[in-house]
Amino acid sequence: MKSLKNVKIGIALKQVALASFLAIGSTNAFADRLIGFNIQLIYPNSSGNVDVWGSGSLGGNPTGSVGLTLLAADPGFKAMYAALLAARATGRVIEIDIVSMSNKKITGVIF
């Protein structure tokens, strides 16, 4: 059985590894960035994509609750999904790049 100390060290190492990625995903010059995004709900949907609900701000304006989608076919899907799960599990506030507020497809995660 693992000791609590070993579990905490393992979690800390995973957080350091995830935090070392400044931006995960593709860069898009036309992307909108949600700042201070607090994930409230994250789940895989029936098509294999991941839906993310949370709130943050865009251009200094609060978004209220907003639903976003991470497409399974996108490059970096696994890394972005891992970062989203880590942020949700730790309660960490993150930044998320999306195509636009009308096309809420996630293109990057800044952890």
C-alpha positions in Angstrom: 0.0 0.0 0.0 1.3 3.4 -0.9 2.0 5.9 1.9 0.3 9.3 1.9 3.7 10.9 1.5 4.4 8.9 -1.7 0.9 9.8 -3.1 1.5 13.5 -2.5 4.9 13.3 -4.1 3.4 11.6 -7.2 0.7 14.2 -7.4 3.2 17.0 -7.1 5.4 15.5 -9.9 2.4 15.3 -12.2 1.5 18.9 -11.5 5.0 20.0 -12.2 5.0 18.1 -15.5 1.7 19.6 -16.6 2.6 23.1 -15.5 5.8 22.8 -17.6 3.6 23.1 -20.7 3.0 26.8 -21.1 0.5 26.2 -23.9 -0.8 22.9 -25.1 -2.5 22.6 -28.4 -2.4 24.4 -31.7 -1.9 28.1 -32.0 -4.5 30.1 -33.8 -3.9 33.8 -34.4 -7.7 34.4 -34.4 -8.4 32.5 -31.2 -10.2 34.1 -28.2 -8.7 33.5 -24.8 -10.8 32.8 -21.8 -8.9 34.1 -18.7 -9.5 32.9 -15.1 -11.5 30.0 -16.4 -12.9 27.9 -13.5 -14.0 24.4 -14.6 -17.3 23.4 -13.1 -18.0 20.3 -15.1 -16.0 18.1 -17.5 -17.2 15.0 -19.2 -16.7 12.9 -22.4 -19.8 13.0 -24.6 -21.3 10.2 -26.7 -19.2 11.2 -29.8 -15.9 10.8 -28.0 -15.3 14.5 -27.6 -15.1 16.3 -24.2 -17.5 18.9 -23.0 -16.3 21.5 -20.5 -18.5 23.8 -18.6 -17.2 26.7 -16.5 -16.8 30.5 -16.3 -14.1 33.0 -16.8 -13.7 36.3 -18.6 -13.1 37.3 -22.2 -11.5 40.7 -22.9 -12.2 41.7 -19.3 -15.9 40.8 -19.5 -17.3 38.0 -17.4 -18.6 35.1 -19.5 -21.0 33.6 -17.0 -21.4 29.8 -17.4 -20.2 28.7 -20.9 -19.9 25.3 -22.5 -16.8 24.4 -24.6 -15.9 21.4 -26.6 -12.5 19.6 -27.0 -12.5 17.5 -30.2 -11.0 14.0 -29.9 -9.6 14.3 -33.4 -7.6 17.5 -32.7 -3.8 17.3 -32.3 -2.8 17.5 -28.6 -6.2 16.1 -27.5 -4.8 13.8 -24.8 -2.5 16.5 -23.4 -5.2 19.1 -23.3 -7.7 16.6 -21.8 -5.1 15.7 -19.1 -4.5 19.4 -18.3 -8.3 20.0 -18.1 -8.7 17.1 -15.7 -5.8 18.2 -13.6 -7.2 21.7 -13.4 -10.7 20.4 -12.4 -9.2 18.0 -9.8 -7.0 20.6 -8.2 -9.5 23.5 -8.5 -6.8 25.5 -10.5 -8.0 28.5 -12.5 -6.6 28.3 -16.1 -6.7 30.0 -19.5 -8.4 28.4 -22.5 -8.0 29.3 -26.1 -11.1 28.8 -28.2 -11.9 29.5 -31.9 -14.5 32.2 -30.9 -17.4 32.7 -28.6 -19.7 31.5 -31.4 -17.5 28.5 -32.2 -16.5 27.3 -28.7 -14.0 24.6 -29.9 -11.0 24.5 -27.6 -7.7 25.0 -29.4 -5.3 25.4 -26.4 -5.0 25.1 -22.7 -2.7 27.2 -20.5 -2.2 25.5 -17.1 
